[in-house]
Amino acid sequence: MYEIDPTRTDLIEEYDQNPGGPYSPELTLLVNRLRLMPMEDRTIIVSTKRHAEWTLAKMPKTRGDKLEYYDDLVFDDYYEATKKLFRMRWQKVTGVDPV
């Protein structure tokens, strides 16, 4: 499995420049690694108002249970939501706050 080097903040900057891709080969590996978190640790983006609002939510531990919404993480720009999600997953995997 791809190991994330927490000192590679250049990859965070690259993601910020183009959160929708395409990504460099190394950033692709990183993004794919961040998507492979266990379900109980996974935060996702939920469209709460079609094409207008996105909220981050934590996946439930048991399939079929309700999502746990982060009421303070509501965005009117999808790509801003993806940037926040990227940073949250980065911190969860590496233990380092990406600032």
C-alpha positions in Angstrom: 0.0 0.0 0.0 1.2 3.5 -0.8 2.8 5.2 2.2 2.1 8.9 2.5 5.1 11.1 3.3 3.7 13.8 5.6 6.5 16.2 4.5 5.2 16.2 0.9 3.1 19.3 1.3 3.8 20.0 -2.4 1.2 17.3 -3.1 -1.4 19.2 -1.0 -0.6 22.4 -3.1 -0.9 20.4 -6.3 -4.3 19.1 -5.2 -5.4 22.6 -4.3 -4.5 23.9 -7.7 -6.6 21.3 -9.5 -8.9 19.3 -7.1 -10.9 17.9 -10.0 -7.8 16.4 -11.7 -6.1 15.2 -13.7 -3.4 14.5 -11.2 0.3 13.7 -11.5 1.1 10.0 -11.0 2.3 10.5 -7.4 -0.8 12.6 -6.4 -3.0 9.9 -8.0 -1.4 7.3 -5.7 -2.0 9.6 -2.7 -5.6 10.3 -3.6 -6.3 6.6 -4.1 -4.7 5.8 -0.8 -6.9 8.4 1.0 -10.0 6.8 -0.5 -9.1 3.4 1.0 -9.8 4.3 4.6 -11.9 1.9 6.7 -15.6 2.7 6.6 -15.8 3.7 10.3 -13.0 6.3 9.7 -14.3 7.6 6.4 -15.6 11.1 5.9 -17.5 11.8 2.7 -19.1 14.7 0.8 -22.9 14.7 0.7 -24.9 16.9 -1.6 -27.5 18.5 0.8 -28.9 20.9 -1.8 -28.6 19.8 -5.4 -25.8 21.7 -7.2 -25.8 24.3 -4.4 -24.6 22.9 -1.1 -22.4 20.1 0.1 -21.8 18.9 3.7 -19.1 16.6 5.1 -20.4 13.6 7.0 -18.9 10.6 8.8 -19.8 7.2 7.6 -21.6 5.0 10.2 -19.9 2.0 11.7 -22.8 -0.3 10.7 -24.2 -0.4 7.2 -27.7 1.1 7.1 -27.1 3.4 10.1 -27.4 7.1 9.7 -24.6 9.4 8.6 -23.1 11.8 11.2 -23.2 15.3 9.6 -20.6 17.9 10.4 -22.9 20.9 10.7 -19.9 23.3 10.7 -18.6 21.9 7.5 -21.1 23.1 4.9 -19.9 24.5 1.5 -21.5 26.3 -1.4 -18.5 25.3 -3.6 -18.0 21.6 -4.3 -14.2 21.9 -4.8 -13.8 23.7 -1.5 -15.6 20.7 0.1 -13.1 18.4 -1.6 -10.1 20.4 -0.4 -11.4 20.2 3.2 -12.1 16.5 2.8 -8.6 15.9 1.4 -7.0 17.6 4.4 -9.2 15.8 6.9 -8.2 12.4 5.4 -4.5 13.4 5.2 -4.5 14.2 8.9 -6.4 11.0 9.8 -3.8 8.9 7.8 -0.6 10.7 8.7 -1.4 12.2 12.0 -0.1 15.5 10.7 -2.2 18.7 10.3 -1.7 19.8 6.7 -2.5 23.4 7.7 
